[in-house]
Amino acid sequence: MGTPITGSSTQKVTFKPPEEQPKARPVSEKQKKAAVEPASDEFEARAAGRHPPVTLNAASPLPSDTGAAVPTNGTTSAKYQVGPPRRPAIQHDNGFLQNPKDPKDPNPIATREPSMSDRLAEAKWAVKLEAARRLRPDLKDATDAYSHFLSGNGKDRTFDYERFVTQDESGKKVLKSATQDTQKAAEAQYAAMIAKDPSLAGKPITFQITGGPIGVGGNDGKFPYPQTENWQKAIGGHSIWNSATVTVTPPSTPGGKPSFSMDMTVHAEDRYNFNPNQKDIATGIPDSDNGRFEQTGLAHQYTQTGSVQRKVSWPQGDIENATSNPINNGRR
């Protein structure tokens, strides 16, 4: 069977209706202006990176220590700060529209006029997409993403990250690792607050933390590349960042341990596009088959984002045995 979607080597994927598929995304003005500090686009390139940066969440009144670094002392994959959710600087590549003289240039190069051959190729891939939708329902997220590549005109898109963290084995591991990373940051911040003011140890405390970017599909084994063809093609390598509101309740008995509870959000972000010298994992189709559509403006790379939310509870020091439950089904 085929489905039209492609990505890149173990980080990119291609759909093919009976055999192939592409992916890419156009760069929006929002993305161009987004912070340029690379979270780690290198994992994305290898994993077929996919989307641009997201706008920062507005912040309500913050505590006096907002912005202070959480002293995790290297125990976490991300760096955390005290305060409400704030999207970190994440830079994505522009695929076939990347400035060949500057791999860090956030602005895509100009497109060229499509030839008749380009238009015929696009029509062929559109047919593959429809075939994939009929014959490969297991590739729903991938075909939806590829469809937006062909006809979304570069608009940002929201995808269902809840499906990834519940249906893909790598996604399950990503959620577990992200949760534990945030738990460690929460415990570290609480310890720092108590060290600064010991009187807080006997009082309920609530605070917020927000984390830096983590590359999914890169070199950190705790955040592996998607296992299923569906999610390899739909998002491939991407970035996440975590935020949480944490409440610590003092022990009810002398000598006991305080209890932690946090409402955590894992924010996922990806640029959907194709990259030179890469190919689809499942089909082996070169990204150039779809990259030509980016170069001619027949299709557009774009930014896609998603998130999952969990309420997590655990006694201090027992991160492994925390309980975790979805908040609003993980959708926003």
PyMOL commands that set and color helices and strands:
alter all, ss='L'
color gray80, all
select helices_A, chain A and resi 9-11+29-33+41-47+95-97+116-135+137-151+161-167+169-196+198-202+229-234+288-296+319-321+328-330
alter helices_A, ss='H'
color red, helices_A
select strands_A, chain A and resi 50-51+80-82+157-158+205-211+214-216+238-249+259-272+302-315+323-326
alter strands_A, ss='S'
color yellow, strands_A
deselect
rebuild
show_as cartoon
